[in-house]
Amino acid sequence: MSSAAWAAHRNRVEAMAAALAGSDGPVRLRKSTSNLFRPREEARRTEIDVASLNHVIEIDAEACIAEVEGMTTYADVVDATLPYGLAPAIVPELRSITVGGATTGIGIESGAFRYGLVHDTVDELDVMVADGRVLTCSREQRPELFHGFPNSYGSLGYATRVRLRLIRVEPYVRLEHTRFRDPEALFSAIAEECAHPTCAFLDGVYFAPGDFVLTRAHCVESPPAGTEASDYTWMRQYWRSLRERREDYLSIHDYLWRWDTDWFWCSRNVGAHLKPVRLLLGRKRLSSVTYQKIMRASRRWPLSLLHAVRPRSEAVIQDVDIPIANAAAFLADFEAEIGIRPVWICPFVVPEAGFSLFELRPDTAYINFGFWDIVRSSEPDGYYNARVEELVAKHGGKKSLYSRSTYDEATFWQNYDRPAYEALKRECDPEGRFPGLYEKAVKRG
């Protein structure tokens, strides 16, 4: 990339900084995409347009580094890096997730058993704080902000530039799907892969008691002669193939987005698992972006009136992280009390401690359990989400904050480092122009 790309980046950031510095009162971002799934109260706020901060600035193929703006989607980063035989070390599963969002949130995918979470693969970032200053931070420069930014969800500032670590990849992957009946055997196999990796990518699915699939993905130059790579971007569904095949091949591009076409399996909730519907929608509309739009539309009148005529339900859309030694026990409790299926199983390691708002133990691997569905309920609204939080605490885990949280304030700050956060809040946003983390995550700010 040329110096012109950096100059254009600086101009975009300066325009945003000037808009922020020239405004007053509460602030929010104006953007076209969001992967947050928690209700939010409408409030009058100054809107700062960040849509233009969506460029890949530079790729250093030799150093395996990408410099990207905060609103750049991973779909655009992947398109920019794959021609070099490179990809981000962690590519979150949905195309519309942005680099800044995955850094200030908690991004994960099947490379995490080697590299950790998205923020573990970030080397440096620029954060625009409430008065328009842009603070560069890394493990060496402003380390408190660098380690406090993940899980802050825009309550401290916005990432305008992120330096991402890249890994070398091949054009294709070979998938090995292994069935398990015993959860202890499954998590033992996962622990062994985390300690001594034999594959490039690793994840699994819990379909029902005694019905698990663990997928090991290996980078290869091409499928064997006479074998074609599978296509799950239209009429066929990737998640169904896990129990139908022992071995499979995908292009690296299709592997990275294998979950996006059906938003894992959530396409079932809008009928998009049915062949006539898939045929009608076409390849381009089969994506997580489509399903997100449908979900958000369902909260608005008149679709919201459906809640009055159908059995009451509660959306349980959560990702939780459990130490691997407790994973089988957590899953048994989850099955007994919540009962959502399937459940995504994504192992990860913790390369370093010290991320103050998402502190995890570096002496153990973790299992990220992802579950996203509706529970029919006769309980008070929020009961099942609160029960998930209680099960996470019981089994020594931690919950992501991108979706609904029900914690009281004291319990919330037992999970997240309040003194470290408040020190950063005083530095970055002393006038409280951004919502506080508890206000934003729990009180719908």
matplotlib code that plots the C-alpha trace (Angstrom):
import matplotlib.pyplot as plt

x = [0.0, 1.2, 1.7, -1.4, -3.4, -2.0, -2.7, -6.3, -6.6, -5.3, -7.8, -10.7, -9.7, -9.1, -12.6, -14.1, -12.1, -13.1, -16.8, -16.4, -14.4, -16.9, -20.0, -21.2, -23.4, -23.8, -22.3, -23.0, -21.7, -23.7, -23.0, -24.7, -23.9, -24.0, -23.6, -24.9, -27.9, -29.1, -32.1, -31.2, -33.3, -33.5, -32.0, -30.9, -27.2, -24.8, -24.2, -20.6, -20.5, -17.8, -18.9, -15.9, -13.4, -13.7, -10.5, -7.6, -4.7, -1.7, -0.7, 2.9, 3.0, 6.6, 5.9, 2.4, 0.7, -2.4, -3.2, -6.9, -9.5, -11.9, -15.1, -13.5, -15.5, -13.6, -15.1, -13.0, -9.9, -10.1, -10.6, -7.5, -5.2, -6.1, -4.3, -1.1, -1.8, -2.6, -5.5, -6.1, -5.1, -8.7, -11.5, -14.8, -17.5, -19.8, -18.8, -20.3, -18.3, -15.9, -12.3, -12.9, -16.0, -14.2, -11.4, -13.6, -15.8, -14.6, -14.0, -13.4, -13.1, -11.6, -8.0, -8.4, -7.1, -3.7, -3.8, -6.4, -9.1, -9.1, -7.5, -4.7, -3.7, -3.8, -0.4, -1.4, -4.4, -5.5, -8.4, -10.3, -11.5, -14.3, -12.5, -11.3, -7.8, -6.4, -4.3, -2.0, -1.6, 0.1, 1.6, 4.5, 2.7, -0.2, -0.6, -3.4, -5.6, -4.4, -5.3, -8.5, -10.0, -11.3, -14.8, -15.2, -17.8, -17.2, -17.6, -13.9, -13.5, -13.5, -10.8, -9.8, -6.9, -5.9, -2.7, -3.7, -1.4, -1.8, -1.1, -0.1, -2.8, -3.2, -6.0, -8.0, -8.7, -9.4, -12.0, -12.0, -15.3, -15.1, -18.2, -18.2, -20.8, -18.9, -18.4, -15.4, -13.7, -14.5, -13.1, -10.1, -9.4, -9.8, -7.4, -4.8, -5.2, -4.8, -1.6, -0.2, -1.9, -2.1, -4.4, -4.9, -8.4, -10.6, -14.2, -17.2, -20.9, -23.2, -26.3, -27.8, -26.8, -24.3, -24.1, -21.0, -18.9, -15.3, -13.9, -10.2, -9.3, -5.9, -4.6, -3.9, -2.8, -5.7, -8.2, -7.1, -7.4, -11.0, -12.3, -14.2, -14.4, -17.9, -20.2, -22.4, -23.2, -26.7, -28.7, -26.6, -26.1, -22.7, -23.9, -25.9, -22.8, -21.0, -22.9, -23.1, -19.4, -16.2, -14.1, -14.7, -12.8, -13.5, -11.7, -10.1, -12.5, -15.5, -14.1, -13.7, -17.3, -18.8, -21.0, -22.2, -24.6, -26.9, -25.7, -24.6, -28.1, -30.2, -31.6, -34.1, -35.8, -36.9, -37.6, -34.4, -33.4, -36.2, -35.1, -37.9, -37.0, -33.3, -34.0, -36.1, -33.7, -30.7, -27.0, -26.5, -29.4, -28.4, -26.2, -26.1, -26.8, -30.2, -31.1, -30.0, -32.2, -35.1, -34.5, -34.3, -37.4, -39.3, -38.8, -40.7, -44.4, -46.4, -44.3, -43.9, -47.6, -46.9, -45.7, -49.2, -50.7, -48.0, -46.7, -44.4, -40.7, -37.3, -34.4, -31.2, -28.4, -25.1, -21.5, -19.9, -16.4, -15.8, -12.5, -12.1, -12.0, -15.6, -16.9, -18.7, -20.4, -21.5, -23.0, -24.9, -26.4, -27.1, -28.9, -31.0, -32.0, -32.0, -32.0, -31.1, -29.6, -27.3, -24.5, -21.3, -18.1, -15.0, -11.9, -9.3, -6.2, -5.1, -1.7, -1.4, -3.1, -3.9, -6.9, -8.6, -12.2, -12.0, -9.4, -9.0, -6.6, -3.6, -3.1, -6.0, -7.7, -11.3, -14.4, -16.6, -20.2, -22.3, -26.1, -28.6, -32.3, -35.7, -36.9, -40.6, -41.2, -43.7, -41.1, -40.6, -38.8, -35.0, -35.2, -33.3, -30.6, -30.1, -29.9, -27.1, -25.2, -25.6, -24.3, -21.3, -20.4, -20.9, -18.4, -15.8, -16.4, -17.0, -19.8, -19.5, -21.4, -22.6, -26.1, -28.5, -27.1, -29.2, -26.5, -27.1, -24.3, -22.4, -22.3, -21.3, -18.2, -17.2, -16.7, -15.0, -12.3, -14.0, -10.9, -9.0, -12.1, -12.9, -9.2, -9.5, -12.9, -11.4, -8.6, -10.6, -14.1, -14.1, -17.3, -19.2, -20.0, -20.0, -22.3, -20.6, -19.9, -22.6, -25.1, -24.4, -24.2, -27.0, -29.2, -29.6, -27.7]
y = [0.0, 3.6, 6.5, 7.9, 5.2, 6.3, 10.0, 9.2, 7.3, 10.2, 12.5, 10.3, 10.0, 13.8, 14.5, 12.1, 13.6, 17.1, 16.1, 14.5, 17.4, 19.9, 18.2, 17.9, 15.7, 11.9, 10.2, 7.1, 5.8, 5.9, 2.8, 0.4, -2.9, -4.3, -7.7, -6.8, -8.7, -6.9, -4.5, -0.8, 2.1, 4.9, 8.1, 11.4, 11.3, 13.0, 10.6, 10.3, 8.9, 6.2, 4.5, 5.8, 4.1, 0.8, 0.5, -1.9, 0.5, -1.8, -5.4, -6.4, -9.9, -10.4, -9.5, -11.1, -7.9, -6.1, -2.4, -1.9, 0.7, -0.1, -0.4, -2.7, -6.0, -9.3, -10.1, -7.2, -8.1, -11.7, -10.6, -8.4, -11.0, -14.3, -13.2, -13.1, -16.6, -15.0, -14.6, -13.0, -15.5, -15.3, -14.7, -14.4, -16.5, -13.8, -11.7, -8.5, -8.5, -5.6, -5.6, -2.8, -4.6, -7.9, -6.1, -4.1, -7.2, -10.7, -12.3, -16.0, -18.8, -22.2, -20.9, -19.9, -23.2, -22.1, -18.2, -17.2, -14.6, -11.8, -9.3, -11.8, -11.4, -7.6, -5.9, -2.2, 0.0, 3.6, 4.5, 7.8, 8.9, 11.3, 14.6, 13.6, 12.6, 9.5, 7.4, 4.7, 1.8, -1.6, -4.0, -1.5, 1.9, 2.8, -0.9, -0.2, 1.0, -1.8, -4.4, -2.6, -2.1, -5.7, -6.1, -2.4, -2.2, 1.5, 2.7, 4.0, 4.9, 3.7, 1.8, 3.8, 1.6, -2.0, -3.9, -7.5, -10.5, -12.7, -16.4, -18.3, -20.4, -22.8, -22.5, -25.4, -27.2, -30.9, -31.5, -34.5, -35.0, -37.3, -38.4, -38.7, -40.2, -39.4, -35.7, -36.5, -38.2, -35.3, -32.7, -34.9, -34.9, -31.2, -30.7, -32.8, -30.7, -27.4, -28.8, -30.4, -29.2, -31.5, -29.4, -25.8, -25.2, -26.9, -26.7, -28.9, -29.1, -30.6, -32.0, -33.9, -36.1, -38.6, -36.9, -34.7, -33.9, -32.6, -31.1, -30.9, -28.7, -29.1, -26.7, -28.3, -27.0, -28.8, -31.6, -35.1, -35.7, -36.4, -34.8, -31.5, -29.1, -28.9, -25.9, -24.9, -21.4, -22.1, -25.3, -27.5, -26.7, -27.0, -27.8, -30.8, -32.2, -32.7, -35.9, -37.0, -37.1, -38.3, -36.2, -33.0, -30.4, -26.6, -23.7, -21.6, -18.8, -21.0, -22.5, -19.2, -18.3, -21.8, -20.7, -17.4, -18.8, -20.2, -18.2, -21.6, -23.1, -20.1, -20.0, -22.6, -19.8, -18.0, -21.1, -20.7, -24.3, -25.4, -26.0, -23.9, -20.9, -21.3, -21.5, -18.3, -16.4, -17.2, -17.4, -13.7, -13.4, -16.5, -14.8, -13.7, -10.1, -11.2, -13.0, -10.1, -7.8, -10.1, -10.4, -6.7, -6.1, -8.6, -6.2, -3.4, -2.9, -4.7, -7.8, -7.3, -7.9, -11.6, -11.9, -11.3, -14.2, -16.9, -18.7, -16.4, -17.0, -15.7, -15.2, -16.8, -15.6, -16.1, -17.1, -18.3, -19.4, -22.3, -23.9, -27.1, -29.2, -28.0, -28.1, -31.5, -30.6, -27.2, -28.8, -31.3, -28.5, -26.5, -29.4, -30.0, -26.4, -24.6, -27.3, -25.4, -27.4, -27.5, -25.8, -24.6, -25.8, -23.6, -24.3, -21.6, -20.9, -17.8, -16.7, -14.0, -12.7, -9.1, -8.1, -6.4, -6.5, -10.1, -11.7, -15.4, -18.0, -18.7, -22.1, -23.8, -24.1, -22.9, -24.0, -21.3, -22.6, -20.6, -21.0, -18.8, -19.7, -19.1, -20.8, -21.2, -19.8, -19.5, -17.8, -14.1, -12.5, -12.8, -16.0, -18.2, -15.6, -15.1, -18.9, -19.1, -16.4, -18.5, -21.7, -19.8, -18.6, -22.1, -23.5, -20.8, -19.2, -15.8, -14.5, -12.2, -9.0, -8.7, -9.9, -9.7, -9.5, -9.5, -9.0, -6.6, -4.1, -5.7, -9.1, -7.5, -5.9, -9.1, -10.5, -7.4, -5.3, -2.1, -0.2, -0.8, 0.3, 3.4, 4.5, 4.2, 5.9, 8.9, 9.1, 8.5, 9.9, 12.0, 13.7, 10.5, 11.1, 7.4, 5.1, 3.3, -0.5, -1.6, 1.0, -0.3, -4.0, -4.4, -1.3, -0.9, 2.3]
z = [0.0, -0.7, 1.6, 0.0, 1.7, 5.1, 4.2, 3.4, 6.6, 8.6, 6.9, 7.7, 11.3, 11.6, 10.3, 12.8, 15.6, 14.7, 14.7, 18.1, 19.6, 18.2, 19.7, 23.3, 25.3, 25.1, 22.0, 19.9, 16.6, 13.5, 11.5, 9.1, 10.8, 14.3, 15.8, 19.3, 20.4, 23.5, 23.7, 23.8, 25.0, 22.5, 23.8, 22.4, 21.6, 19.2, 16.4, 15.0, 11.5, 11.3, 8.1, 6.2, 8.5, 6.6, 4.7, 4.7, 4.9, 4.4, 4.3, 5.1, 3.6, 4.8, 8.4, 8.3, 9.5, 8.3, 9.2, 9.0, 10.1, 12.8, 10.8, 8.2, 8.0, 8.2, 4.8, 3.4, 5.3, 4.1, 0.5, 0.9, 2.5, 0.8, -2.5, -0.4, 1.0, 4.3, 6.7, 10.1, 12.8, 14.1, 11.6, 13.5, 12.0, 10.5, 7.5, 8.9, 12.1, 12.1, 13.2, 15.8, 17.0, 17.5, 19.3, 21.7, 22.0, 22.3, 18.9, 18.5, 15.8, 15.2, 15.2, 18.8, 20.2, 18.8, 19.0, 21.6, 21.1, 18.6, 21.0, 21.6, 17.9, 18.0, 18.3, 18.3, 18.0, 17.9, 20.1, 19.7, 23.1, 24.1, 23.5, 20.0, 20.9, 19.3, 21.6, 20.2, 22.5, 22.6, 25.1, 25.5, 24.9, 27.1, 28.2, 30.6, 27.7, 25.4, 28.0, 29.1, 25.7, 25.0, 26.4, 26.8, 23.9, 23.0, 26.6, 26.6, 22.9, 19.4, 17.5, 14.4, 13.5, 14.4, 13.6, 13.2, 13.1, 10.0, 9.4, 6.3, 4.8, 1.8, -0.9, 0.6, 3.9, 4.5, 7.2, 9.5, 11.3, 14.3, 16.2, 20.0, 22.4, 25.6, 26.5, 28.7, 25.7, 23.5, 25.9, 26.5, 22.7, 22.6, 25.5, 23.7, 20.5, 22.6, 24.2, 21.0, 17.9, 14.9, 12.8, 11.7, 13.0, 15.6, 16.6, 17.3, 17.8, 20.4, 18.7, 21.6, 24.6, 23.2, 19.8, 19.3, 16.3, 16.5, 13.3, 12.7, 9.6, 7.8, 5.3, 1.9, -1.5, -3.3, -2.9, -4.2, -7.9, -8.8, -5.6, -5.8, -2.9, -1.4, -1.7, 1.2, 0.1, -1.3, -1.4, 0.9, 4.6, 6.2, 9.7, 8.4, 6.7, 10.0, 10.8, 7.1, 6.2, 7.8, 5.4, 3.4, 1.4, 1.3, -0.3, 2.5, 1.6, 2.0, 5.2, 6.9, 6.1, 6.5, 9.3, 7.7, 5.1, 7.7, 10.7, 12.1, 12.1, 12.9, 9.4, 10.7, 12.7, 9.5, 7.3, 5.3, 5.9, 3.5, -0.1, -1.7, 0.5, -0.2, -3.9, -3.7, -1.6, -3.7, -2.8, -2.0, 0.5, 2.4, 5.0, 8.6, 7.5, 6.2, 9.4, 11.6, 9.6, 10.1, 13.8, 14.3, 12.2, 14.4, 17.3, 15.6, 15.1, 13.6, 13.8, 17.5, 17.8, 17.1, 20.7, 21.9, 20.0, 20.3, 23.4, 25.4, 24.7, 25.7, 23.3, 24.7, 22.5, 24.4, 24.2, 27.4, 28.2, 30.6, 31.8, 29.9, 33.1, 33.9, 30.3, 30.5, 33.8, 32.5, 29.4, 31.4, 33.6, 30.5, 28.8, 31.9, 32.6, 29.2, 26.6, 23.5, 20.7, 18.8, 20.7, 19.1, 20.8, 20.2, 22.2, 22.9, 24.9, 26.8, 25.6, 28.2, 31.3, 32.2, 30.0, 32.8, 31.5, 30.4, 32.7, 32.1, 33.5, 31.3, 32.9, 31.2, 27.9, 27.7, 25.8, 24.2, 24.1, 21.7, 21.7, 20.0, 20.1, 21.6, 24.8, 25.4, 28.8, 31.6, 33.8, 34.2, 31.3, 31.7, 33.8, 31.4, 30.6, 34.3, 34.8, 32.2, 34.1, 37.3, 35.5, 34.1, 37.6, 39.1, 36.6, 36.9, 33.5, 32.0, 29.7, 26.7, 26.8, 23.2, 24.1, 27.0, 30.6, 33.8, 36.5, 39.3, 39.5, 42.4, 40.7, 37.4, 38.8, 40.5, 37.0, 35.5, 37.0, 38.2, 39.5, 36.3, 34.3, 36.3, 36.0, 32.2, 32.2, 34.0, 31.5, 28.3, 29.1, 32.3, 31.3, 30.7, 27.1, 26.3, 28.2, 31.1, 30.6, 33.1, 31.7, 28.2, 28.8, 31.3, 31.6, 27.8, 27.5]

ax = plt.figure().add_subplot(projection="3d")
ax.plot(x, y, z, "-o")
ax.set_aspect("equal")
plt.show()
